[in-house]
Amino acid sequence: MLATPAIMLSHKIQLQPTVKQKIYLSKACGIARFTWNWALNEWDSQYQAGLKPSGMFLKSKFNALKQEHFPWIYEVTKYACQQPFISTLSS
């Protein structure tokens, strides 16, 4: 007996943000990208030094630095700079 193929429904949604929202979204994406690149660089540095880096350690180190060195991160939601640590680096 053959299995019946599943029907997939989808919705296509187009965002139409205001100028203020576009700026906010650009900042949030830029901060997420900056955080990812910072964490990747730190991961590589620790790995090359023979350490075993972890996503949680990198996150705590970044959180200790961000207020003094990266105060512009607070212009957007905190999840923009938390997501890079939750995704690939923590596994």
PDB file with SEQRES, HELIX, SHEET and CRYST1 records, atoms N, CA, C and O in Angstrom:
SEQRES   1 A   91  MET LEU ALA THR PRO ALA ILE MET LEU SER HIS LYS ILE          
SEQRES   2 A   91  GLN LEU GLN PRO THR VAL LYS GLN LYS ILE TYR LEU SER          
SEQRES   3 A   91  LYS ALA CYS GLY ILE ALA ARG PHE THR TRP ASN TRP ALA          
SEQRES   4 A   91  LEU ASN GLU TRP ASP SER GLN TYR GLN ALA GLY LEU LYS          
SEQRES   5 A   91  PRO SER GLY MET PHE LEU LYS SER LYS PHE ASN ALA LEU          
SEQRES   6 A   91  LYS GLN GLU HIS PHE PRO TRP ILE TYR GLU VAL THR LYS          
SEQRES   7 A   91  TYR ALA CYS GLN GLN PRO PHE ILE SER THR LEU SER SER          
HELIX    1 AA1 VAL A   19  GLN A   48  1                                  30    
HELIX    2 AA2 GLY A   55  HIS A   69  1                                  15    
HELIX    3 AA3 PRO A   71  GLU A   75  5                                   5    
HELIX    4 AA4 TYR A   79  ILE A   86  1                                   8    
HELIX    5 AA5 THR A   88  SER A   90  5                                   3    
CRYST1    1.000    1.000    1.000  90.00  90.00  90.00 P 1           1          
ATOM      1  N   MET A   1       0.845  -1.174   0.000  1.00  0.00           N  
ATOM      2  CA  MET A   1       0.000   0.000   0.000  1.00  0.00           C  
ATOM      3  C   MET A   1       0.895   1.244   0.000  1.00  0.00           C  
ATOM      4  O   MET A   1       1.842   1.325   0.782  1.00  0.00           O  
ATOM      5  N   LEU A   2       0.609   2.177  -0.844  1.00  0.00           N  
ATOM      6  CA  LEU A   2       1.405   3.389  -0.967  1.00  0.00           C  
ATOM      7  C   LEU A   2       0.937   4.437   0.038  1.00  0.00           C  
ATOM      8  O   LEU A   2      -0.255   4.587   0.309  1.00  0.00           O  
ATOM      9  N   ALA A   3       1.916   5.153   0.580  1.00  0.00           N  
ATOM     10  CA  ALA A   3       1.582   6.224   1.521  1.00  0.00           C  
ATOM     11  C   ALA A   3       1.051   7.430   0.751  1.00  0.00           C  
ATOM     12  O   ALA A   3       1.535   7.755  -0.333  1.00  0.00           O  
ATOM     13  N   THR A   4       0.072   8.070   1.314  1.00  0.00           N  
ATOM     14  CA  THR A   4      -0.489   9.267   0.704  1.00  0.00           C  
ATOM     15  C   THR A   4       0.435  10.443   0.985  1.00  0.00           C  
ATOM     16  O   THR A   4       0.812  10.662   2.136  1.00  0.00           O  
ATOM     17  N   PRO A   5       0.808  11.204  -0.040  1.00  0.00           N  
ATOM     18  CA  PRO A   5       1.697  12.350   0.207  1.00  0.00           C  
ATOM     19  C   PRO A   5       0.991  13.403   1.072  1.00  0.00           C  
ATOM     20  O   PRO A   5      -0.209  13.644   0.939  1.00  0.00           O  
ATOM     21  N   ALA A   6       1.750  13.998   1.929  1.00  0.00           N  
ATOM     22  CA  ALA A   6       1.195  15.016   2.810  1.00  0.00           C  
ATOM     23  C   ALA A   6       0.966  16.309   2.028  1.00  0.00           C  
ATOM     24  O   ALA A   6       1.728  16.651   1.123  1.00  0.00           O  
ATOM     25  N   ILE A   7      -0.074  16.998   2.389  1.00  0.00           N  
ATOM     26  CA  ILE A   7      -0.362  18.284   1.767  1.00  0.00           C  
ATOM     27  C   ILE A   7       0.274  19.367   2.615  1.00  0.00           C  
ATOM     28  O   ILE A   7       0.073  19.430   3.828  1.00  0.00           O  
ATOM     29  N   MET A   8       1.038  20.210   1.961  1.00  0.00           N  
ATOM     30  CA  MET A   8       1.699  21.294   2.681  1.00  0.00           C  
ATOM     31  C   MET A   8       1.060  22.612   2.282  1.00  0.00           C  
ATOM     32  O   MET A   8       0.978  22.950   1.101  1.00  0.00           O  
ATOM     33  N   LEU A   9       0.614  23.340   3.274  1.00  0.00           N  
ATOM     34  CA  LEU A   9       0.069  24.663   3.044  1.00  0.00           C  
ATOM     35  C   LEU A   9       1.089  25.686   3.473  1.00  0.00           C  
ATOM     36  O   LEU A   9       1.845  25.464   4.420  1.00  0.00           O  
ATOM     37  N   SER A  10       1.113  26.786   2.793  1.00  0.00           N  
ATOM     38  CA  SER A  10       2.046  27.837   3.182  1.00  0.00           C  
ATOM     39  C   SER A  10       1.383  29.194   3.007  1.00  0.00           C  
ATOM     40  O   SER A  10       0.395  29.355   2.290  1.00  0.00           O  
ATOM     41  N   HIS A  11       1.964  30.142   3.684  1.00  0.00           N  
ATOM     42  CA  HIS A  11       1.510  31.517   3.583  1.00  0.00           C  
ATOM     43  C   HIS A  11       2.707  32.375   3.228  1.00  0.00           C  
ATOM     44  O   HIS A  11       3.780  32.234   3.814  1.00  0.00           O  
ATOM     45  N   LYS A  12       2.526  33.239   2.295  1.00  0.00           N  
ATOM     46  CA  LYS A  12       3.586  34.154   1.917  1.00  0.00           C  
ATOM     47  C   LYS A  12       3.210  35.519   2.498  1.00  0.00           C  
ATOM     48  O   LYS A  12       2.170  36.091   2.174  1.00  0.00           O  
ATOM     49  N   ILE A  13       4.081  36.013   3.358  1.00  0.00           N  
ATOM     50  CA  ILE A  13       3.817  37.275   4.042  1.00  0.00           C  
ATOM     51  C   ILE A  13       4.903  38.266   3.669  1.00  0.00           C  
ATOM     52  O   ILE A  13       6.093  37.969   3.781  1.00  0.00           O  
ATOM     53  N   GLN A  14       4.499  39.413   3.238  1.00  0.00           N  
ATOM     54  CA  GLN A  14       5.455  40.464   2.889  1.00  0.00           C  
ATOM     55  C   GLN A  14       5.432  41.523   3.977  1.00  0.00           C  
ATOM     56  O   GLN A  14       4.386  42.087   4.296  1.00  0.00           O  
ATOM     57  N   LEU A  15       6.604  41.782   4.542  1.00  0.00           N  
ATOM     58  CA  LEU A  15       6.710  42.830   5.541  1.00  0.00           C  
ATOM     59  C   LEU A  15       6.805  44.182   4.852  1.00  0.00           C  
ATOM     60  O   LEU A  15       7.477  44.327   3.830  1.00  0.00           O  
ATOM     61  N   GLN A  16       6.136  45.153   5.412  1.00  0.00           N  
ATOM     62  CA  GLN A  16       6.225  46.511   4.904  1.00  0.00           C  
ATOM     63  C   GLN A  16       6.522  47.443   6.079  1.00  0.00           C  
ATOM     64  O   GLN A  16       5.658  48.205   6.513  1.00  0.00           O  
ATOM     65  N   PRO A  17       7.742  47.374   6.581  1.00  0.00           N  
ATOM     66  CA  PRO A  17       8.073  48.180   7.765  1.00  0.00           C  
ATOM     67  C   PRO A  17       8.178  49.667   7.439  1.00  0.00           C  
ATOM     68  O   PRO A  17       8.455  50.068   6.308  1.00  0.00           O  
ATOM     69  N   THR A  18       7.947  50.451   8.459  1.00  0.00           N  
ATOM     70  CA  THR A  18       8.142  51.890   8.320  1.00  0.00           C  
ATOM     71  C   THR A  18       9.646  52.164   8.304  1.00  0.00           C  
ATOM     72  O   THR A  18      10.449  51.258   8.528  1.00  0.00           O  
ATOM     73  N   VAL A  19      10.016  53.401   8.042  1.00  0.00           N  
ATOM     74  CA  VAL A  19      11.439  53.761   8.028  1.00  0.00           C  
ATOM     75  C   VAL A  19      12.056  53.494   9.397  1.00  0.00           C  
ATOM     76  O   VAL A  19      13.169  52.975   9.486  1.00  0.00           O  
ATOM     77  N   LYS A  20      11.349  53.842  10.451  1.00  0.00           N  
ATOM     78  CA  LYS A  20      11.851  53.606  11.816  1.00  0.00           C  
ATOM     79  C   LYS A  20      12.036  52.110  12.077  1.00  0.00           C  
ATOM     80  O   LYS A  20      13.026  51.708  12.688  1.00  0.00           O  
ATOM     81  N   GLN A  21      11.099  51.290  11.624  1.00  0.00           N  
ATOM     82  CA  GLN A  21      11.195  49.847  11.808  1.00  0.00           C  
ATOM     83  C   GLN A  21      12.335  49.253  10.974  1.00  0.00           C  
ATOM     84  O   GLN A  21      13.011  48.326  11.421  1.00  0.00           O  
ATOM     85  N   LYS A  22      12.548  49.780   9.771  1.00  0.00           N  
ATOM     86  CA  LYS A  22      13.659  49.308   8.936  1.00  0.00           C  
ATOM     87  C   LYS A  22      14.999  49.566   9.624  1.00  0.00           C  
ATOM     88  O   LYS A  22      15.887  48.713   9.609  1.00  0.00           O  
ATOM     89  N   ILE A  23      15.136  50.737  10.220  1.00  0.00           N  
ATOM     90  CA  ILE A  23      16.370  51.070  10.936  1.00  0.00           C  
ATOM     91  C   ILE A  23      16.570  50.123  12.106  1.00  0.00           C  
ATOM     92  O   ILE A  23      17.673  49.621  12.322  1.00  0.00           O  
ATOM     93  N   TYR A  24      15.501  49.878  12.865  1.00  0.00           N  
ATOM     94  CA  TYR A  24      15.581  48.976  14.018  1.00  0.00           C  
ATOM     95  C   TYR A  24      15.964  47.562  13.579  1.00  0.00           C  
ATOM     96  O   TYR A  24      16.833  46.936  14.186  1.00  0.00           O  
ATOM     97  N   LEU A  25      15.318  47.063  12.533  1.00  0.00           N  
ATOM     98  CA  LEU A  25      15.620  45.711  12.051  1.00  0.00           C  
ATOM     99  C   LEU A  25      17.052  45.614  11.535  1.00  0.00           C  
ATOM    100  O   LEU A  25      17.722  44.603  11.748  1.00  0.00           O  
ATOM    101  N   SER A  26      17.519  46.651  10.865  1.00  0.00           N  
ATOM    102  CA  SER A  26      18.909  46.662  10.384  1.00  0.00           C  
ATOM    103  C   SER A  26      19.885  46.633  11.552  1.00  0.00           C  
ATOM    104  O   SER A  26      20.892  45.925  11.507  1.00  0.00           O  
ATOM    105  N   LYS A  27      19.589  47.402  12.598  1.00  0.00           N  
ATOM    106  CA  LYS A  27      20.449  47.401  13.790  1.00  0.00           C  
ATOM    107  C   LYS A  27      20.455  46.029  14.446  1.00  0.00           C  
ATOM    108  O   LYS A  27      21.510  45.522  14.826  1.00  0.00           O  
ATOM    109  N   ALA A  28      19.271  45.427  14.580  1.00  0.00           N  
ATOM    110  CA  ALA A  28      19.177  44.113  15.223  1.00  0.00           C  
ATOM    111  C   ALA A  28      19.953  43.054  14.441  1.00  0.00           C  
ATOM    112  O   ALA A  28      20.654  42.232  15.032  1.00  0.00           O  
ATOM    113  N   CYS A  29      19.829  43.075  13.120  1.00  0.00           N  
ATOM    114  CA  CYS A  29      20.573  42.114  12.293  1.00  0.00           C  
ATOM    115  C   CYS A  29      22.076  42.369  12.374  1.00  0.00           C  
ATOM    116  O   CYS A  29      22.866  41.427  12.433  1.00  0.00           O  
ATOM    117  N   GLY A  30      22.466  43.624  12.377  1.00  0.00           N  
ATOM    118  CA  GLY A  30      23.880  43.965  12.481  1.00  0.00           C  
ATOM    119  C   GLY A  30      24.476  43.540  13.803  1.00  0.00           C  
ATOM    120  O   GLY A  30      25.612  43.069  13.856  1.00  0.00           O  
ATOM    121  N   ILE A  31      23.710  43.704  14.878  1.00  0.00           N  
ATOM    122  CA  ILE A  31      24.179  43.299  16.207  1.00  0.00           C  
ATOM    123  C   ILE A  31      24.284  41.781  16.296  1.00  0.00           C  
ATOM    124  O   ILE A  31      25.231  41.257  16.882  1.00  0.00           O  
ATOM    125  N   ALA A  32      23.318  41.075  15.718  1.00  0.00           N  
ATOM    126  CA  ALA A  32      23.395  39.606  15.714  1.00  0.00           C  
ATOM    127  C   ALA A  32      24.622  39.144  14.933  1.00  0.00           C  
ATOM    128  O   ALA A  32      25.322  38.225  15.358  1.00  0.00           O  
ATOM    129  N   ARG A  33      24.881  39.777  13.796  1.00  0.00           N  
ATOM    130  CA  ARG A  33      26.050  39.427  12.981  1.00  0.00           C  
ATOM    131  C   ARG A  33      27.349  39.755  13.723  1.00  0.00           C  
ATOM    132  O   ARG A  33      28.289  38.959  13.722  1.00  0.00           O  
ATOM    133  N   PHE A  34      27.394  40.932  14.356  1.00  0.00           N  
ATOM    134  CA  PHE A  34      28.580  41.315  15.122  1.00  0.00           C  
ATOM    135  C   PHE A  34      28.828  40.323  16.254  1.00  0.00           C  
ATOM    136  O   PHE A  34      29.967  39.908  16.471  1.00  0.00           O  
ATOM    137  N   THR A  35      27.788  39.943  16.971  1.00  0.00           N  
ATOM    138  CA  THR A  35      27.923  39.005  18.090  1.00  0.00           C  
ATOM    139  C   THR A  35      28.401  37.650  17.599  1.00  0.00           C  
ATOM    140  O   THR A  35      29.274  37.038  18.214  1.00  0.00           O  
ATOM    141  N   TRP A  36      27.833  37.174  16.490  1.00  0.00           N  
ATOM    142  CA  TRP A  36      28.254  35.896  15.920  1.00  0.00           C  
ATOM    143  C   TRP A  36      29.744  35.934  15.579  1.00  0.00           C  
ATOM    144  O   TRP A  36      30.495  35.026  15.933  1.00  0.00           O  
ATOM    145  N   ASN A  37      30.159  36.992  14.888  1.00  0.00           N  
ATOM    146  CA  ASN A  37      31.562  37.102  14.486  1.00  0.00           C  
ATOM    147  C   ASN A  37      32.495  37.234  15.694  1.00  0.00           C  
ATOM    148  O   ASN A  37      33.591  36.674  15.691  1.00  0.00           O  
ATOM    149  N   TRP A  38      32.072  37.965  16.716  1.00  0.00           N  
ATOM    150  CA  TRP A  38      32.866  38.082  17.939  1.00  0.00           C  
ATOM    151  C   TRP A  38      33.028  36.703  18.574  1.00  0.00           C  
ATOM    152  O   TRP A  38      34.131  36.307  18.948  1.00  0.00           O  
ATOM    153  N   ALA A  39      31.916  35.980  18.691  1.00  0.00           N  
ATOM    154  CA  ALA A  39      31.949  34.660  19.330  1.00  0.00           C  
ATOM    155  C   ALA A  39      32.784  33.673  18.514  1.00  0.00           C  
ATOM    156  O   ALA A  39      33.531  32.875  19.080  1.00  0.00           O  
ATOM    157  N   LEU A  40      32.661  33.725  17.200  1.00  0.00           N  
ATOM    158  CA  LEU A  40      33.441  32.826  16.348  1.00  0.00           C  
ATOM    159  C   LEU A  40      34.935  33.110  16.484  1.00  0.00           C  
ATOM    160  O   LEU A  40      35.740  32.183  16.568  1.00  0.00           O  
ATOM    161  N   ASN A  41      35.299  34.375  16.505  1.00  0.00           N  
ATOM    162  CA  ASN A  41      36.700  34.755  16.683  1.00  0.00           C  
ATOM    163  C   ASN A  41      37.220  34.301  18.051  1.00  0.00           C  
ATOM    164  O   ASN A  41      38.328  33.775  18.159  1.00  0.00           O  
ATOM    165  N   GLU A  42      36.419  34.507  19.080  1.00  0.00           N  
ATOM    166  CA  GLU A  42      36.814  34.094  20.436  1.00  0.00           C  
ATOM    167  C   GLU A  42      36.917  32.571  20.522  1.00  0.00           C  
ATOM    168  O   GLU A  42      37.837  32.043  21.147  1.00  0.00           O  
ATOM    169  N   TRP A  43      35.978  31.873  19.896  1.00  0.00           N  
ATOM    170  CA  TRP A  43      35.994  30.406  19.865  1.00  0.00           C  
ATOM    171  C   TRP A  43      37.294  29.914  19.216  1.00  0.00           C  
ATOM    172  O   TRP A  43      37.981  29.043  19.751  1.00  0.00           O  
ATOM    173  N   ASP A  44      37.611  30.485  18.066  1.00  0.00           N  
ATOM    174  CA  ASP A  44      38.831  30.090  17.361  1.00  0.00           C  
ATOM    175  C   ASP A  44      40.079  30.368  18.196  1.00  0.00           C  
ATOM    176  O   ASP A  44      40.991  29.543  18.244  1.00  0.00           O  
ATOM    177  N   SER A  45      40.120  31.516  18.849  1.00  0.00           N  
ATOM    178  CA  SER A  45      41.275  31.876  19.680  1.00  0.00           C  
ATOM    179  C   SER A  45      41.455  30.877  20.815  1.00  0.00           C  
ATOM    180  O   SER A  45      42.567  30.422  21.081  1.00  0.00           O  
ATOM    181  N   GLN A  46      40.360  30.540  21.478  1.00  0.00           N  
ATOM    182  CA  GLN A  46      40.448  29.590  22.584  1.00  0.00           C  
ATOM    183  C   GLN A  46      40.817  28.198  22.084  1.00  0.00           C  
ATOM    184  O   GLN A  46      41.610  27.498  22.714  1.00  0.00           O  
ATOM    185  N   TYR A  47      40.252  27.804  20.971  1.00  0.00           N  
ATOM    186  CA  TYR A  47      40.547  26.482  20.422  1.00  0.00           C  
ATOM    187  C   TYR A  47      42.012  26.373  20.021  1.00  0.00           C  
ATOM    188  O   TYR A  47      42.651  25.353  20.279  1.00  0.00           O  
ATOM    189  N   GLN A  48      42.548  27.416  19.392  1.00  0.00           N  
ATOM    190  CA  GLN A  48      43.953  27.428  19.000  1.00  0.00           C  
ATOM    191  C   GLN A  48      44.878  27.398  20.209  1.00  0.00           C  
ATOM    192  O   GLN A  48      45.999  26.895  20.131  1.00  0.00           O  
ATOM    193  N   ALA A  49      44.398  27.945  21.338  1.00  0.00           N  
ATOM    194  CA  ALA A  49      45.194  27.949  22.563  1.00  0.00           C  
ATOM    195  C   ALA A  49      45.107  26.614  23.304  1.00  0.00           C  
ATOM    196  O   ALA A  49      45.709  26.452  24.365  1.00  0.00           O  
ATOM    197  N   GLY A  50      44.358  25.656  22.745  1.00  0.00           N  
ATOM    198  CA  GLY A  50      44.250  24.341  23.360  1.00  0.00           C  
ATOM    199  C   GLY A  50      43.142  24.226  24.382  1.00  0.00           C  
ATOM    200  O   GLY A  50      43.056  23.219  25.085  1.00  0.00           O  
ATOM    201  N   LEU A  51      42.289  25.236  24.482  1.00  0.00           N  
ATOM    202  CA  LEU A  51      41.168  25.199  25.421  1.00  0.00           C  
ATOM    203  C   LEU A  51      39.959  24.551  24.759  1.00  0.00           C  
ATOM    204  O   LEU A  51      39.939  24.347  23.545  1.00  0.00           O  
ATOM    205  N   LYS A  52      38.954  24.230  25.566  1.00  0.00           N  
ATOM    206  CA  LYS A  52      37.717  23.670  25.055  1.00  0.00           C  
ATOM    207  C   LYS A  52      36.616  24.714  25.258  1.00  0.00           C  
ATOM    208  O   LYS A  52      35.945  24.706  26.290  1.00  0.00           O  
ATOM    209  N   PRO A  53      36.424  25.600  24.298  1.00  0.00           N  
ATOM    210  CA  PRO A  53      35.428  26.660  24.472  1.00  0.00           C  
ATOM    211  C   PRO A  53      34.009  26.108  24.456  1.00  0.00           C  
ATOM    212  O   PRO A  53      33.729  25.091  23.823  1.00  0.00           O  
ATOM    213  N   SER A  54      33.121  26.800  25.165  1.00  0.00           N  
ATOM    214  CA  SER A  54      31.708  26.428  25.159  1.00  0.00           C  
ATOM    215  C   SER A  54      30.885  27.682  24.890  1.00  0.00           C  
ATOM    216  O   SER A  54      31.320  28.799  25.174  1.00  0.00           O  
ATOM    217  N   GLY A  55      29.709  27.484  24.346  1.00  0.00           N  
ATOM    218  CA  GLY A  55      28.823  28.599  24.055  1.00  0.00           C  
ATOM    219  C   GLY A  55      28.448  29.375  25.294  1.00  0.00           C  
ATOM    220  O   GLY A  55      28.362  30.603  25.257  1.00  0.00           O  
ATOM    221  N   MET A  56      28.226  28.680  26.389  1.00  0.00           N  
ATOM    222  CA  MET A  56      27.821  29.358  27.630  1.00  0.00           C  
ATOM    223  C   MET A  56      28.966  30.197  28.198  1.00  0.00           C  
ATOM    224  O   MET A  56      28.732  31.293  28.706  1.00  0.00           O  
ATOM    225  N   PHE A  57      30.190  29.700  28.119  1.00  0.00           N  
ATOM    226  CA  PHE A  57      31.334  30.478  28.591  1.00  0.00           C  
ATOM    227  C   PHE A  57      31.510  31.729  27.738  1.00  0.00           C  
ATOM    228  O   PHE A  57      31.752  32.816  28.265  1.00  0.00           O  
ATOM    229  N   LEU A  58      31.389  31.575  26.419  1.00  0.00           N  
ATOM    230  CA  LEU A  58      31.520  32.723  25.527  1.00  0.00           C  
ATOM    231  C   LEU A  58      30.425  33.754  25.786  1.00  0.00           C  
ATOM    232  O   LEU A  58      30.670  34.960  25.749  1.00  0.00           O  
ATOM    233  N   LYS A  59      29.225  33.268  26.046  1.00  0.00           N  
ATOM    234  CA  LYS A  59      28.110  34.175  26.327  1.00  0.00           C  
ATOM    235  C   LYS A  59      28.372  34.982  27.594  1.00  0.00           C  
ATOM    236  O   LYS A  59      28.136  36.190  27.618  1.00  0.00           O  
ATOM    237  N   SER A  60      28.852  34.331  28.636  1.00  0.00           N  
ATOM    238  CA  SER A  60      29.122  35.053  29.879  1.00  0.00           C  
ATOM    239  C   SER A  60      30.276  36.038  29.707  1.00  0.00           C  
ATOM    240  O   SER A  60      30.254  37.125  30.286  1.00  0.00           O  
ATOM    241  N   LYS A  61      31.270  35.670  28.925  1.00  0.00           N  
ATOM    242  CA  LYS A  61      32.383  36.582  28.661  1.00  0.00           C  
ATOM    243  C   LYS A  61      31.909  37.799  27.857  1.00  0.00           C  
ATOM    244  O   LYS A  61      32.298  38.932  28.141  1.00  0.00           O  
ATOM    245  N   PHE A  62      31.075  37.551  26.864  1.00  0.00           N  
ATOM    246  CA  PHE A  62      30.531  38.643  26.053  1.00  0.00           C  
ATOM    247  C   PHE A  62      29.662  39.565  26.909  1.00  0.00           C  
ATOM    248  O   PHE A  62      29.755  40.788  26.798  1.00  0.00           O  
ATOM    249  N   ASN A  63      28.823  38.982  27.757  1.00  0.00           N  
ATOM    250  CA  ASN A  63      27.966  39.801  28.618  1.00  0.00           C  
ATOM    251  C   ASN A  63      28.771  40.674  29.569  1.00  0.00           C  
ATOM    252  O   ASN A  63      28.350  41.783  29.900  1.00  0.00           O  
ATOM    253  N   ALA A  64      29.919  40.186  30.007  1.00  0.00           N  
ATOM    254  CA  ALA A  64      30.778  40.970  30.895  1.00  0.00           C  
ATOM    255  C   ALA A  64      31.425  42.141  30.157  1.00  0.00           C  
ATOM    256  O   ALA A  64      31.725  43.171  30.761  1.00  0.00           O  
ATOM    257  N   LEU A  65      31.635  41.985  28.866  1.00  0.00           N  
ATOM    258  CA  LEU A  65      32.307  43.020  28.068  1.00  0.00           C  
ATOM    259  C   LEU A  65      31.366  44.027  27.423  1.00  0.00           C  
ATOM    260  O   LEU A  65      31.758  45.169  27.186  1.00  0.00           O  
ATOM    261  N   LYS A  66      30.148  43.629  27.139  1.00  0.00           N  
ATOM    262  CA  LYS A  66      29.311  44.433  26.258  1.00  0.00           C  
ATOM    263  C   LYS A  66      28.932  45.805  26.807  1.00  0.00           C  
ATOM    264  O   LYS A  66      28.810  46.751  26.029  1.00  0.00           O  
ATOM    265  N   GLN A  67      28.745  45.944  28.094  1.00  0.00           N  
ATOM    266  CA  GLN A  67      28.350  47.247  28.625  1.00  0.00           C  
ATOM    267  C   GLN A  67      29.460  48.284  28.450  1.00  0.00           C  
ATOM    268  O   GLN A  67      29.193  49.437  28.110  1.00  0.00           O  
ATOM    269  N   GLU A  68      30.691  47.871  28.681  1.00  0.00           N  
ATOM    270  CA  GLU A  68      31.805  48.807  28.580  1.00  0.00           C  
ATOM    271  C   GLU A  68      32.284  48.991  27.140  1.00  0.00           C  
ATOM    272  O   GLU A  68      32.553  50.114  26.713  1.00  0.00           O  
ATOM    273  N   HIS A  69      32.391  47.896  26.394  1.00  0.00           N  
ATOM    274  CA  HIS A  69      32.991  47.948  25.064  1.00  0.00           C  
ATOM    275  C   HIS A  69      31.991  48.086  23.920  1.00  0.00           C  
ATOM    276  O   HIS A  69      32.329  48.627  22.867  1.00  0.00           O  
ATOM    277  N   PHE A  70      30.776  47.607  24.111  1.00  0.00           N  
ATOM    278  CA  PHE A  70      29.782  47.617  23.037  1.00  0.00           C  
ATOM    279  C   PHE A  70      28.439  48.173  23.536  1.00  0.00           C  
ATOM    280  O   PHE A  70      27.437  47.462  23.466  1.00  0.00           O  
ATOM    281  N   PRO A  71      28.382  49.404  24.030  1.00  0.00           N  
ATOM    282  CA  PRO A  71      27.137  49.926  24.608  1.00  0.00           C  
ATOM    283  C   PRO A  71      26.009  50.085  23.589  1.00  0.00           C  
ATOM    284  O   PRO A  71      24.841  50.128  23.975  1.00  0.00           O  
ATOM    285  N   TRP A  72      26.329  50.171  22.317  1.00  0.00           N  
ATOM    286  CA  TRP A  72      25.312  50.314  21.282  1.00  0.00           C  
ATOM    287  C   TRP A  72      24.460  49.056  21.122  1.00  0.00           C  
ATOM    288  O   TRP A  72      23.426  49.092  20.456  1.00  0.00           O  
ATOM    289  N   ILE A  73      24.879  47.958  21.719  1.00  0.00           N  
ATOM    290  CA  ILE A  73      24.098  46.722  21.655  1.00  0.00           C  
ATOM    291  C   ILE A  73      22.757  46.878  22.372  1.00  0.00           C  
ATOM    292  O   ILE A  73      21.791  46.190  22.042  1.00  0.00           O  
ATOM    293  N   TYR A  74      22.701  47.761  23.332  1.00  0.00           N  
ATOM    294  CA  TYR A  74      21.476  47.955  24.108  1.00  0.00           C  
ATOM    295  C   TYR A  74      20.405  48.734  23.341  1.00  0.00           C  
ATOM    296  O   TYR A  74      19.329  48.979  23.886  1.00  0.00           O  
ATOM    297  N   GLU A  75      20.667  49.125  22.105  1.00  0.00           N  
ATOM    298  CA  GLU A  75      19.687  49.857  21.304  1.00  0.00           C  
ATOM    299  C   GLU A  75      18.585  48.950  20.754  1.00  0.00           C  
ATOM    300  O   GLU A  75      17.556  49.437  20.285  1.00  0.00           O  
ATOM    301  N   VAL A  76      18.797  47.641  20.811  1.00  0.00           N  
ATOM    302  CA  VAL A  76      17.796  46.692  20.298  1.00  0.00           C  
ATOM    303  C   VAL A  76      17.525  45.622  21.357  1.00  0.00           C  
ATOM    304  O   VAL A  76      18.117  45.628  22.436  1.00  0.00           O  
ATOM    305  N   THR A  77      16.632  44.722  21.026  1.00  0.00           N  
ATOM    306  CA  THR A  77      16.266  43.649  21.941  1.00  0.00           C  
ATOM    307  C   THR A  77      17.473  42.797  22.324  1.00  0.00           C  
ATOM    308  O   THR A  77      18.396  42.612  21.530  1.00  0.00           O  
ATOM    309  N   LYS A  78      17.451  42.290  23.532  1.00  0.00           N  
ATOM    310  CA  LYS A  78      18.570  41.476  24.015  1.00  0.00           C  
ATOM    311  C   LYS A  78      18.699  40.159  23.249  1.00  0.00           C  
ATOM    312  O   LYS A  78      19.764  39.542  23.259  1.00  0.00           O  
ATOM    313  N   TYR A  79      17.644  39.730  22.597  1.00  0.00           N  
ATOM    314  CA  TYR A  79      17.678  38.460  21.879  1.00  0.00           C  
ATOM    315  C   TYR A  79      18.547  38.524  20.626  1.00  0.00           C  
ATOM    316  O   TYR A  79      18.989  37.490  20.125  1.00  0.00           O  
ATOM    317  N   ALA A  80      18.796  39.729  20.117  1.00  0.00           N  
ATOM    318  CA  ALA A  80      19.652  39.864  18.941  1.00  0.00           C  
ATOM    319  C   ALA A  80      21.071  39.400  19.239  1.00  0.00           C  
ATOM    320  O   ALA A  80      21.724  38.815  18.374  1.00  0.00           O  
ATOM    321  N   CYS A  81      21.557  39.653  20.451  1.00  0.00           N  
ATOM    322  CA  CYS A  81      22.919  39.218  20.774  1.00  0.00           C  
ATOM    323  C   CYS A  81      22.944  37.919  21.578  1.00  0.00           C  
ATOM    324  O   CYS A  81      24.026  37.425  21.895  1.00  0.00           O  
ATOM    325  N   GLN A  82      21.800  37.358  21.914  1.00  0.00           N  
ATOM    326  CA  GLN A  82      21.776  36.061  22.593  1.00  0.00           C  
ATOM    327  C   GLN A  82      21.673  34.901  21.611  1.00  0.00           C  
ATOM    328  O   GLN A  82      22.209  33.822  21.866  1.00  0.00           O  
ATOM    329  N   GLN A  83      20.999  35.112  20.506  1.00  0.00           N  
ATOM    330  CA  GLN A  83      20.743  34.029  19.553  1.00  0.00           C  
ATOM    331  C   GLN A  83      22.011  33.374  19.021  1.00  0.00           C  
ATOM    332  O   GLN A  83      22.040  32.148  18.909  1.00  0.00           O  
ATOM    333  N   PRO A  84      23.053  34.116  18.688  1.00  0.00           N  
ATOM    334  CA  PRO A  84      24.260  33.443  18.191  1.00  0.00           C  
ATOM    335  C   PRO A  84      24.839  32.420  19.179  1.00  0.00           C  
ATOM    336  O   PRO A  84      25.438  31.430  18.757  1.00  0.00           O  
ATOM    337  N   PHE A  85      24.669  32.645  20.460  1.00  0.00           N  
ATOM    338  CA  PHE A  85      25.192  31.710  21.459  1.00  0.00           C  
ATOM    339  C   PHE A  85      24.270  30.498  21.613  1.00  0.00           C  
ATOM    340  O   PHE A  85      24.723  29.410  21.970  1.00  0.00           O  
ATOM    341  N   ILE A  86      23.004  30.687  21.348  1.00  0.00           N  
ATOM    342  CA  ILE A  86      22.039  29.608  21.487  1.00  0.00           C  
ATOM    343  C   ILE A  86      22.140  28.625  20.330  1.00  0.00           C  
ATOM    344  O   ILE A  86      21.948  27.422  20.509  1.00  0.00           O  
ATOM    345  N   SER A  87      22.441  29.141  19.144  1.00  0.00           N  
ATOM    346  CA  SER A  87      22.440  28.296  17.945  1.00  0.00           C  
ATOM    347  C   SER A  87      23.692  27.428  17.857  1.00  0.00           C  
ATOM    348  O   SER A  87      23.939  26.635  18.766  1.00  0.00           O  
ATOM    349  N   THR A  88      24.441  27.541  16.865  1.00  0.00           N  
ATOM    350  CA  THR A  88      25.519  26.595  16.543  1.00  0.00           C  
ATOM    351  C   THR A  88      26.631  26.540  17.568  1.00  0.00           C  
ATOM    352  O   THR A  88      27.145  25.456  17.841  1.00  0.00           O  
ATOM    353  N   LEU A  89      27.022  27.660  18.147  1.00  0.00           N  
ATOM    354  CA  LEU A  89      28.171  27.650  19.042  1.00  0.00           C  
ATOM    355  C   LEU A  89      27.955  26.820  20.311  1.00  0.00           C  
ATOM    356  O   LEU A  89      28.913  26.285  20.870  1.00  0.00           O  
ATOM    357  N   SER A  90      26.717  26.709  20.763  1.00  0.00           N  
ATOM    358  CA  SER A  90      26.484  25.987  22.004  1.00  0.00           C  
ATOM    359  C   SER A  90      26.408  24.483  21.808  1.00  0.00           C  
ATOM    360  O   SER A  90      26.350  23.738  22.787  1.00  0.00           O  
ATOM    361  N   SER A  91      26.407  24.025  20.573  1.00  0.00           N  
ATOM    362  CA  SER A  91      26.307  22.581  20.353  1.00  0.00           C  
ATOM    363  C   SER A  91      27.656  21.949  20.116  1.00  0.00           C  
ATOM    364  O   SER A  91      27.743  20.737  19.915  1.00  0.00           O  
TER     365      SER A  91                                                      
END                                                                             
